[in-house]
Amino acid sequence: LFTTSSCVLVNWTNVLGQADYYSSVPGTSLSEFDHPVKVLKDLNSLSYYVSDSNNNRVLRFNQTQYYTQNGVPNLVIGKNPTGMECSATVLTNPSGLAITPSGDRLYIADHDHHRILYYNNPSLIVLDYPSADGVIGQPNLISCHTNT
């Protein structure tokens, strides 16, 4: 697995985020990326999560979608903020991803909001733009101030 500024190469047999191996144009559609910074595999559900940083979202692909050229995700986590909006559904520049060994909690580092959001039972989420179940690093889900 190899990532570049606008695509994810999977086993060198296909590309997610670009039309081919030679393109590197950032995009905003569901089959495009703009600076994917982290890929995480959930070993329980066999889903893959891609932190699409500049599009302010995390995309989930099932195994078939992930290994399909220009696969479309089955879940979008994170809405684009309006101004400095901070809420349970907004991500700004998500970077790190982690999941518990049992797969029952997904953690997303929401870099520009200075917090980590978590989602319970992420493999069971079916509707796009879910609200986070909790937050680490802020007093509540609507706070996003720099901590000193």
Protein Blocks (a to p, Z undefined) as FASTA:
>chain_A
ZZdfkbccehhlacehiablkbccdcfbfkbcehiabdcddfklopacdddfknopacdd
dfklmmpghiacfbdehiadehjaccfkbcehiabdcddfklpaccdddfknopacddeh
kllpmbghiacfbdehiabfkbccdcZZ
